[in-house]
């Protein structure tokens, strides 16, 4: 079929990652249209091809469903008329694609887990595949959301949030919000919440001046997501390993540090560390998905806080999307440190996107 041939061609055309500086230079929705028109279909074609590289994908209902939906969205995008002055129809289409794709993380993780179970595929390979697939999705969603936000003119003037990017994102404020939310979830679930401390540090300064807030260009919702995932884990582990009266002795520490080039956030708990047997499985989509297949209470406080789901691997993708890194170090018997490193300069915040050089080793 014509669409299939077009997709396999387009999937081989290299995707063009943008920097946050470039995205912020698009002040009106119209400035963004040429990029949406040429780049977004490429990224959908790439995800369609990624599914096709998985041996046996047609036998897994979830993967077949994703493939059908992506193909339909691809068709809708290439059939749009981009030359009109009025972006109304484009906005409507992007919003409906965005809404229809809400469940893609769950559907793809479940499909990949089925592939693992039925075809005994290697979890390492499948985890890397999901990293690439979901990273590509983060990229299109960010651009969709940015486009819809600036089309609605939700942005203020200079120095105010423009679209989903905040040129003055306050890192410690976002950390504080994430900690409040995570503590609230703990309270709902366990009846207690751990203590936490947010501190600011600045290169070249010590003492009170070091505590000035850290502002940088970033997508605050992504930073909040990452911090919530880390804090939910640290908070839950702290509650599980401490008597209530000892909680004030083991606060979870959130240190927001920066120089001109980067923001480095250290989250440390004293909850005894991650069991050695868990190892790299903490970054796997498989174990959380396996656990989910048996549980019936989605969206309860319990579920939101529950074990190593897809939250941590997704948090690492949000960090990587704009050139950052996220890693964990376990200190057995003592605690866990999470290290989040984000570039601070908007021209260095460039999308990290997968290529279609992906080949199924089978
Ligand atoms: C723990 C287990 C964990 C996972 C992720 C982040 C922090 C922590 N702390 O004990």
Boltz pocket constraint, residues with backbone or C-beta under 6 A from the ligand:
constraints:
  - pocket:
      binder: B
      contacts: [[A, 229], [A, 230], [A, 233], [A, 234], [A, 237], [A, 238], [A, 269], [A, 271], [A, 272], [A, 273], [A, 274], [A, 328], [A, 335], [A, 336], [A, 338]]
      max_distance: 6.0
